[in-house]
Amino acid sequence: MFVVNDKKGFGLVEVLVGTALLSVVLGGLIVLFSNFTRTASENVREVKAAFLLQEGAEVVRLWRDQGWSNISGLTTSQTYYPIFSTGRWATSSVPVLVDGIFERRIVVADTFRDINDDIVESSTTNDPNTKKITVSVGWAAGGGATSTKSVVFYLTNLFSR
């Protein structure tokens, strides 16, 4: 009588299936880790940008505290780049990269008021003692895109009123 052994080669199939499952799991873990590190790296840039944005706003307030002419003397709608040089904050008309990554910009705009002394977007009455300040921080994000964070606030001549 002839007996067929059905279990020949079954161990090899188990090894192949196990190897395939292990490869899929390890591949998934590698992709997951890669995404995690990319996200963490981008998050670090987001946090640094937020700090640079806050520092930019503080620089403008410092200029105001040192004398309103530091603010009123800036040309409206022109982009300025703050730089720290020789122990002081100054402006540059040339873009400056912070940490070789971030570009911080400051734009000063006139502020207008209506007959009720409320701030409005456009009017014939310019308030020379209030300026609209926009501070922005931009950086190259992944995939050739650019990310930007901005803050807009009004600055008043507190010390001459």
C-alpha positions in Angstrom: 0.0 0.0 0.0 1.1 3.5 -0.8 0.9 6.2 1.9 1.0 9.9 1.1 2.6 12.2 3.6 0.6 15.5 3.4 2.9 17.3 5.9 5.9 17.5 3.6 6.7 21.2 2.8 4.1 22.5 5.3 7.0 23.7 7.6 8.3 25.7 4.7 4.9 27.3 4.1 4.7 28.3 7.8 8.1 29.9 7.7 7.2 31.9 4.5 3.9 33.0 6.0 5.6 34.0 9.3 8.4 35.8 7.5 5.8 37.7 5.4 3.8 38.7 8.5 7.0 39.8 10.3 8.0 41.9 7.3 4.7 43.6 7.1 4.7 44.4 10.9 8.3 45.6 10.8 7.6 47.7 7.7 4.6 49.3 9.4 6.7 50.1 12.5 9.4 51.7 10.3 6.8 53.9 8.5 5.2 54.8 11.9 8.5 55.7 13.4 9.5 57.8 10.3 6.2 59.7 10.5 6.6 60.2 14.2 10.2 61.7 13.8 9.1 63.9 10.9 6.1 65.2 12.9 8.3 65.8 16.0 10.8 67.7 13.9 8.1 69.9 12.4 6.7 70.5 15.9 10.0 71.7 17.1 10.0 74.3 14.3 6.5 75.4 15.2 7.5 76.0 18.8 10.6 77.9 17.8 8.6 80.0 15.4 6.1 80.8 18.2 9.0 82.0 20.4 10.5 84.0 17.6 7.1 85.6 17.0 6.8 86.6 20.6 10.3 87.9 20.7 9.6 90.0 17.6 6.6 91.6 19.3 8.7 92.3 22.4 11.4 93.9 20.2 8.8 96.4 18.8 7.6 97.2 22.3 11.2 97.7 23.4 11.7 100.1 20.5 8.6 102.0 21.6 9.8 102.1 25.2 13.1 103.6 24.0 11.3 106.4 22.2 8.2 106.7 20.0 10.4 108.0 17.1 11.8 104.5 16.8 8.3 103.4 15.7 7.0 106.6 14.1 10.2 106.9 12.1 9.6 103.5 10.4 8.2 103.7 6.9 4.7 102.3 6.8 4.1 99.2 4.6 7.8 98.5 4.3 9.1 95.2 5.6 11.8 95.3 8.3 13.9 92.5 9.6 15.0 92.8 13.2 18.6 91.9 14.0 20.5 91.9 17.3 23.8 93.7 16.7 26.3 95.1 19.2 24.0 94.6 22.2 21.0 96.3 20.6 18.1 95.5 18.4 18.2 97.2 15.0 16.3 96.9 11.7 17.6 95.6 8.4 16.0 96.0 5.0 17.7 92.7 3.9 16.1 89.4 5.0 17.9 87.8 7.9 17.6 84.1 8.7 17.4 83.2 12.4 19.2 79.8 13.0 19.5 79.6 9.2 15.8 78.6 9.0 13.4 81.3 10.1 12.7 84.7 8.5 11.2 87.2 10.9 9.5 90.3 9.4 8.0 93.4 10.9 5.6 95.7 9.1 4.3 99.0 10.5 1.0 100.5 9.3 -0.9 103.7 10.0 -3.9 103.6 12.3 -7.1 105.4 11.4 -9.9 106.5 13.7 -13.5 107.5 13.1 -15.4 110.4 14.7 -16.1 108.2 17.8 -12.3 107.7 18.2 -12.7 104.0 17.3 -10.0 102.3 15.2 -11.2 101.7 11.6 -9.5 100.2 8.6 -9.5 103.4 6.5 -10.5 106.9 7.2 -9.3 110.4 6.7 -8.1 110.8 10.3 -4.7 109.2 11.0 -3.8 108.6 14.6 0.0 109.5 14.7 0.2 108.0 18.3 -1.0 104.5 17.3 0.5 102.1 14.8 -0.7 98.7 13.6 2.2 96.2 13.9 2.4 92.9 12.0 5.1 90.5 13.1 5.5 87.3 10.9 7.9 84.3 11.1 8.2 82.1 8.0 10.2 79.0 7.4 10.5 76.2 4.8 8.4 73.3 5.7 8.5 69.8 4.3 7.9 69.2 0.6 8.9 72.7 -0.6 6.1 74.4 1.2 6.4 77.5 3.4 4.8 77.9 6.8 4.1 81.3 8.3 2.9 82.5 11.7 1.8 86.1 12.3 0.6 88.3 15.0 -1.1 91.7 14.5 -1.4 94.2 17.3 -1.7 98.0 17.9 1.1 99.9 19.6 0.4 103.2 21.3 2.7 106.1 22.2 2.3 105.7 26.0 5.0 108.0 27.2 4.2 111.2 25.3 0.4 111.5 26.0 
